[in-house]
Structures are given as C-alpha cells and as structure tokens.
Amino acid sequence: MTKLSRREMFAGTAATLGAAYLAPSNNVLAEDSEYRFAPGLIYLNTGSLGPTPRSIFDEVLKAWNDLEMNPVGKAYGGTVNKLAEKTRGDVASLIGCSADEVLLTRSTTNAMTIAGLGVDLSHGDRVLTTDVEHEGGSAVWKHLEKRRGIGIDRIVIAPEDHDIRAIVERFDSAITKKTRVISVSHVITSTGLRMPVREIIALAKSRNVLTIIDGAQAVGNIEVDVKAIGCDAYAAPGHKWLLAPKGTGFLYIRKEAASQIQPVEWVDGTTYVTGSAGMGSQPLIVGLGAAIEAAKKRGIAVSETQNLRLRNRAYEGLKKIAKVRIVSVSPGPLATALVAFRLPDAIDSTAFRNAMGQKYRVILKQTEKRWFNGMRISPHVFNTEADIDAALRAIASELS
C-alpha cells in the first residue's frame, strides 16, 4: 500500500468519524478515541490550539518513519517530499487559489512575518492596522517600525464595538497617501467578531494599497475564499481550527501581487523544499494535508453550523450569570465560534483561568489584559452541549 493511498483511506475514515462528531451533542463522546485529552478534561480553547486527532497524528508518524528509512532519497523528490508538496494543493483547494500561490509555513505568525518582510517598505511608509491584532500579526510591523522607520496607524476597536459600518468608515478616513499596507484580522481573536474584510480590501484597492490578512481564527472555523475576499496575502495556521499538527501554517500570495510581496523563500521557486526555502518539517506538513482532507470531508460549513450552535448555547448561558458581561456579538452573521466575556474588575483573569483548569478541569482562554479582563470560549466539533453546560456551571460556581 502506498503512502498516498493510506492518506486517502484516512480521509474516508475521518469523514465517517466527523459525521459522528456532528451528531446531536447530547451524545457524550467519552468513548471517542480520536483525541488524547486527559481523563475528565473539557477542552474549550481551540482558538489557541486545536487537538490533533490520533488518525492524523498517525499519518505524521508514518511519514516520519518513511523519511528516516532513506532521508535524502525520501526528502528530495521521494515519497515524503511528494506528499508534503501535495499539501500545497490541499491548501489551495481549501481557500480557493492555485498551489503556486501557497507558501507552507510554521504558523500564522511565521506567515505574517514572511509577508511583511516581503514588502519593500522604507522610512516614512505607513501600515494601517487595528489595536486588536494578535502579537503574531503585528510583530513584523513593530520590527519594521524600529529597523526601517515605517509608521503604524491603528484603528481603535473596543471589545463591545460591533458596528461594522463605523469600522469601515474609520478605515476609510485613516488611509493616507503614505499608506502602503493594510494589515487586519479576518476574525478578531479576542472576541470572535467577523471583520468586514471585503469592504476594507475594496477600500485598499481603490487607493492602490496592499492588503495582508491574518486568518488565524478563520480558516477551519468559517469558510474562506481568498479570491472572493480579494486580498493580496492571507496567513493562517494548521494547528487551530484545522486540527493539524502544531507547527504548521501557510501563506497565500496573490499572483498579481507577487511582484510587491517577495518572500526570500521563493527566490528559487514556489515549491516547499528549495535552496532558498531550505528543508521544512515534511512529516508535519503531510499531517497538515491530511487534516485539510479531513476538514473538507467533514465540511467546513457543517462544522461552522455545529460550532455556532455550541457557541450560541454558551452565549445564552453567560447572559444568565450576573457577574459576567459578554463582549462578543450576539448570534447572527457577524458571530463565529468564539465567545468572550468580561470578568469583574476585582477578579484577576489569570487566577480565574487557573481555577477553571485546576478545580473544574475546564480549559478556557484568558484574553490578553491589554484588551480586557476576561475569558474566551472556543468550542469545536469534538465538543458537546454537555461540555458547554459544564463550563457554564463552573464559571457560575467560581463567581458565586
């Protein structure tokens, strides 16, 4: 049996398992063997890191074992190299582009850095972004501000600000003749708000401004079509909503923008392993491809519907807890699978997060304190209504 057919076999199995995950969630999945969670753990933090299913983990090990049988032979043009290279096509089919527009990376942060450094920015050029970007999406601009003297303009978006029209208007007003790049998240990491990226990108195009989108909380969470969005570059991870191995990600660069965004990795061509890109982690990338195949078989739209149902259950339950204040948007077209809430000022979010994990075995995300003193819940297809209800009881108990 060839390595490729093992992946094909896995994809079919994953689809069957995926159907079980998406069944009505009053069926507790305690017997499910696809995930390696510690006994009794309720994991509601896919927005930080998703768990890699055993079947995908096994694909990584198969590729790694194969690689070590003949490292040079397998890594340069051999079976493992071919499977890793196939992953570029898997990414392309997932987000609606061509394989030669895909650069495989270690993470969203890695991809955003590659994209930012690939733009020829100089002293006085300006980048327009927001004050709610993840550090991974903003680090490259801070670096270029320090090293090249570029300027950074930030649109303020308060946690409770869900006025999409007003946000677009603020972007419109903030673009200047010096603006060279707009860098913005597709989904805000702290609150899960779905940003009006198409409208922002349309503004950018009308002013001849490049757009680089941070898709860390979008790919695998919602359907993403980069051609329909119209961006010049799009960065995303494998290890969040796609449930791929940790240390995987990708960068899309629109062909028409390739002369303005030039990664050093592509000096010798766009394939995964080249002289300029070097040797990547091929087994992990094979796992990324397998995870994408599984996600597509499961259906991104189906997963999104399931996750929104769980998220909305959490939203409605949080409304009944007097001491929290929800900051995420109400159920509707701007919502995604992430829902966040403020804690009372007297309660330290770090201590609260620790209590959730240690006392109740519930894993939530502590939002960055520079945004607000609070927590974030992000369920995925392996979670159930029982998980949400247990988390709500734990939150209410700890605040009582």
Secondary structure by P-SEA (a helix, b strand, c coil): ccaaaaaaaaaaaaaaaaaaaaccccccccccccccccccccccccccbbbbcaaaaaaaaaaaaaaaccaaaaaaccaaaaaaaaaaaaaaaaaccccccccccccaaaaaaaaaaaccccccbbbbbcccccccccaaaaaaaaccbbbbbbbbbcccccaaaaaaaaaaaaccccccbbbbbccccccccccaaaaaaaaaaaabbbbbbbccccccccccccccccccbbbbbccccccccccccbbbbbccccccbbbcccccccccccccccccaaaaaaaaaaaaaaaaaacaaaaaaaaaaaaaaaaaaaaacccccccccccccccccbbbbbccccccaaaaaaaaaacccbbbbbcccccccbbbbbbcccccaaaaaaaaaaaaaaac
